[in-house]
Amino acid sequence: MRKTLTAILLATAGSFAQAEIPVTTYPIPVHVESATSGLFIDLVQAVAAEARQPIRISVQPPPRAVQSFSSGSQAVLFPALDVLFPVGTPIVRSKEAIDCKEDFVFTRSGAPLLNSLADLKGKRVGITRGYPYAREVSENSLYIVESASTDEANLQKLIAGRLDAFILDEKTGIRALQKDGLTQQVQYDPQHPVSRQEVYYAFQNNAEGKALAEQFSAALEKLKRDGRYQKITRGITFTNGCSK
């Protein structure tokens, strides 16, 4: 009898336990290093804790992460950008932006600065496979797009003269240059991004997704208001969105 009662109590307790919310993302140097490491990982963990929502993070290749979210097997995708989804895809966005992704043109030091996509006409331009570039960058017919699997490969091609330019997110680019000791060999103009995309959390287009979006947005807004958002970036300045 006592064993039966204990089993019932355990089963009852388990039924009230909050299930972990499946959250997916994809590798990005500095931002998503693993399921437990990276600036975006630290941020989503803090947001989920503030929202009192337990999460389970999975890191997948970019196309697979988007597909698993689109199929409904993952409740949340981050970092999400409009370019990841076909136009008109029904998703729910967090009202608070995670960041504004700004891409810049990196060139060899001493070469003319290239501050717009028009400046790239006829040139060989590197991009890194798997990154969510704005369509006007990755599908531009003005220049020749050459893709590589890593930022380091693109930087080496740039320095060797096999590329005229390399388009990359500012934060990722700076870290890649510092990591490889190339800050004196490569330049860019921080005042002239060639594309800007708002970064957000994406949720399923249903009642649960809308509720989660409200909770995550409120939590993210609170982190920004009390300074925790700024501390989590650890010296890499995130913005409140492209319109702010």
C-alpha positions as CSV (number, residue, x, y, z in Angstrom):
1,M,0.0,0.0,0.0
2,R,2.8,2.4,1.0
3,K,4.6,1.7,-2.3
4,T,1.5,2.3,-4.3
5,L,0.9,5.6,-2.5
6,T,4.5,6.7,-3.1
7,A,4.2,5.9,-6.8
8,I,1.0,7.9,-7.1
9,L,2.6,10.9,-5.4
10,L,5.6,10.7,-7.7
11,A,3.4,10.5,-10.7
12,T,1.4,13.5,-9.5
13,A,4.5,15.5,-8.8
14,G,5.8,14.7,-12.3
15,S,2.6,15.9,-13.9
16,F,3.0,19.3,-12.5
17,A,6.7,19.6,-13.5
18,Q,7.1,22.1,-16.3
19,A,8.4,20.5,-19.5
20,E,11.5,22.1,-21.1
21,I,10.7,24.2,-24.1
22,P,12.7,23.0,-27.2
23,V,14.8,25.8,-28.5
24,T,17.1,25.6,-31.6
25,T,19.9,27.7,-32.9
26,Y,22.9,27.3,-35.2
27,P,26.7,27.9,-34.8
28,I,28.0,31.4,-35.1
29,P,31.5,32.3,-33.9
30,V,31.4,34.2,-30.6
31,H,27.6,34.2,-30.5
32,V,26.8,30.4,-30.5
33,E,29.8,28.2,-29.7
34,S,27.8,25.3,-28.3
35,A,24.6,24.6,-26.5
36,T,26.1,26.1,-23.3
37,S,28.6,28.7,-24.6
38,G,28.2,31.9,-26.6
39,L,26.8,35.4,-26.2
40,F,23.4,34.5,-27.7
41,I,23.4,31.3,-25.5
42,D,24.0,33.4,-22.4
43,L,21.3,35.8,-23.4
44,V,18.6,33.2,-24.1
45,Q,19.3,31.5,-20.9
46,A,18.9,34.7,-19.0
47,V,15.7,35.6,-20.9
48,A,14.2,32.2,-20.2
49,A,15.2,32.3,-16.5
50,E,13.6,35.8,-16.2
51,A,10.5,34.4,-18.0
52,R,10.5,31.4,-15.7
53,Q,10.5,29.1,-18.7
54,P,12.8,26.1,-18.7
55,I,14.4,25.5,-22.1
56,R,16.4,22.8,-23.8
57,I,18.8,24.2,-26.4
58,S,19.9,22.3,-29.5
59,V,22.6,23.5,-31.9
60,Q,22.1,22.4,-35.5
61,P,23.5,23.3,-38.9
62,P,21.6,26.4,-40.1
63,P,19.3,24.8,-42.7
64,R,18.4,22.0,-40.3
65,A,17.7,24.4,-37.4
66,V,15.3,26.4,-39.6
67,Q,13.7,23.2,-40.9
68,S,13.2,21.7,-37.4
69,F,11.5,25.0,-36.4
70,S,9.4,25.2,-39.5
71,S,8.2,21.6,-39.0
72,G,7.1,22.4,-35.5
73,S,9.5,20.1,-33.6
74,Q,11.2,23.2,-32.1
75,A,9.2,25.9,-30.3
76,V,11.7,28.7,-30.6
77,L,14.4,29.6,-33.2
78,F,17.2,32.1,-32.5
79,P,18.8,34.2,-33.7
80,A,16.0,34.6,-36.3
81,L,16.0,37.0,-39.2
82,D,13.4,37.5,-41.9
83,V,15.8,36.2,-44.6
84,L,15.7,32.7,-43.0
85,F,12.0,32.2,-44.0
86,P,10.2,32.3,-47.3
87,V,8.2,35.6,-47.7
88,G,4.9,35.3,-45.9
89,T,5.8,32.4,-43.6
90,P,3.5,32.6,-40.5
91,I,5.7,33.0,-37.5
92,V,5.5,35.0,-34.3
93,R,8.3,37.4,-33.6
94,S,9.5,38.7,-30.2
95,K,8.4,42.3,-29.9
96,E,11.9,43.1,-28.4
97,A,14.8,42.7,-30.8
98,I,17.9,40.7,-29.8
99,D,20.1,42.8,-31.9
100,C,20.6,44.6,-35.3
101,K,22.8,42.5,-37.6
102,E,25.0,44.9,-39.6
103,D,27.2,43.6,-42.3
104,F,30.3,45.6,-43.6
105,V,32.7,45.3,-46.4
106,F,36.2,44.2,-45.3
107,T,39.1,44.9,-47.5
108,R,42.9,44.7,-47.4
109,S,44.6,47.6,-45.5
110,G,45.7,50.3,-47.9
111,A,43.1,49.5,-50.5
112,P,40.2,51.9,-51.1
113,L,37.4,51.6,-48.5
114,L,34.3,50.1,-50.1
115,N,31.2,51.5,-48.4
116,S,28.3,50.3,-50.5
117,L,27.2,47.4,-52.6
118,A,27.5,49.6,-55.6
119,D,31.2,50.0,-54.9
120,L,31.6,46.2,-55.3
121,K,30.5,46.1,-59.0
122,G,32.6,43.6,-60.9
123,K,34.6,42.5,-57.9
124,R,35.2,39.1,-56.3
125,V,33.3,39.2,-53.0
126,G,33.5,36.6,-50.2
127,I,30.7,35.4,-48.0
128,T,30.7,32.7,-45.3
129,R,28.4,29.7,-46.0
130,G,25.6,29.2,-43.4
131,Y,25.4,32.9,-42.4
132,P,22.0,34.7,-42.8
133,Y,23.1,37.4,-45.2
134,A,20.5,39.8,-46.5
135,R,19.3,38.8,-49.9
136,E,20.6,42.0,-51.5
137,V,24.1,40.8,-50.4
138,S,24.0,37.1,-51.2
139,E,22.0,37.4,-54.4
140,N,23.5,40.5,-55.9
141,S,24.4,40.3,-59.6
142,L,26.7,43.3,-59.5
143,Y,29.6,41.3,-58.3
144,I,30.9,37.7,-58.2
145,V,30.0,35.9,-55.0
146,E,32.5,33.4,-53.7
147,S,31.6,31.4,-50.6
148,A,33.9,29.7,-48.1
149,S,33.1,27.5,-45.1
150,T,34.8,29.7,-42.5
151,D,35.6,33.4,-41.8
152,E,39.2,32.4,-41.5
153,A,39.3,31.0,-45.0
154,N,37.7,34.1,-46.4
155,L,40.2,36.4,-44.6
156,Q,43.1,34.4,-45.9
157,K,41.8,34.6,-49.4
158,L,41.3,38.3,-49.0
159,I,44.8,38.9,-47.7
160,A,46.2,36.7,-50.5
161,G,44.4,38.8,-53.1
162,R,42.1,36.1,-54.2
163,L,39.2,38.2,-53.1
164,D,38.6,41.9,-53.5
165,A,36.3,42.1,-50.5
166,F,34.7,40.1,-47.7
167,I,31.2,40.9,-46.4
168,L,30.7,40.0,-42.7
169,D,28.9,41.0,-39.5
170,E,30.9,43.5,-37.6
171,K,31.1,41.7,-34.3
172,T,32.1,38.4,-35.9
173,G,34.5,40.1,-38.2
174,I,36.4,41.9,-35.4
175,R,36.7,38.7,-33.3
176,A,38.0,36.8,-36.3
177,L,40.6,39.4,-37.0
178,Q,41.7,39.5,-33.4
179,K,41.8,35.7,-33.2
180,D,44.1,35.4,-36.3
181,G,46.1,38.5,-35.5
182,L,45.1,40.2,-38.7
183,T,43.7,43.6,-37.4
184,Q,46.6,45.5,-39.1
185,Q,46.1,43.8,-42.4
186,V,42.3,44.2,-42.9
187,Q,40.1,47.3,-42.7
188,Y,36.5,48.3,-42.9
189,D,34.4,51.5,-42.4
190,P,32.3,51.2,-39.2
191,Q,30.1,54.1,-40.3
192,H,28.8,52.4,-43.4
193,P,27.1,49.1,-43.1
194,V,26.0,47.6,-46.4
195,S,23.0,45.8,-44.9
196,R,21.0,45.9,-41.7
197,Q,18.7,43.1,-40.4
198,E,16.7,43.0,-37.2
199,V,17.5,39.9,-35.1
200,Y,14.7,38.4,-32.9
201,Y,13.3,35.2,-31.3
202,A,10.9,33.3,-33.6
203,F,8.0,31.3,-32.2
204,Q,5.3,29.1,-33.6
205,N,2.2,30.8,-34.9
206,N,-0.2,29.4,-32.4
207,A,-1.6,30.3,-28.9
208,E,1.4,28.8,-27.1
209,G,3.9,30.6,-29.4
210,K,2.1,33.9,-28.9
211,A,2.2,33.5,-25.1
212,L,5.9,32.6,-25.2
213,A,6.6,35.6,-27.4
214,E,5.0,37.9,-24.9
215,Q,6.9,36.3,-22.0
216,F,10.3,36.3,-23.8
217,S,9.8,39.9,-25.0
218,A,8.9,41.1,-21.5
219,A,11.9,39.3,-20.0
220,L,14.3,40.7,-22.7
221,E,12.9,44.2,-22.2
222,K,13.6,43.9,-18.4
223,L,17.1,42.7,-19.0
224,K,17.8,45.7,-21.2
225,R,16.2,48.1,-18.6
226,D,18.2,46.8,-15.6
227,G,21.5,46.5,-17.4
228,R,21.9,42.7,-17.5
229,Y,21.6,42.7,-21.3
230,Q,24.6,44.9,-21.6
231,K,26.6,42.9,-19.1
232,I,25.9,39.6,-20.9
233,T,27.5,41.0,-24.1
234,R,30.8,41.1,-22.3
235,G,32.2,44.0,-24.3
236,I,30.5,43.4,-27.6
237,T,27.8,46.0,-27.9
238,F,24.4,44.7,-29.0
239,T,21.7,47.1,-30.1
240,N,18.1,47.2,-29.3
241,G,17.1,46.7,-32.9
242,C,17.6,48.4,-36.3
243,S,14.9,51.0,-35.7
244,K,16.1,52.2,-32.3
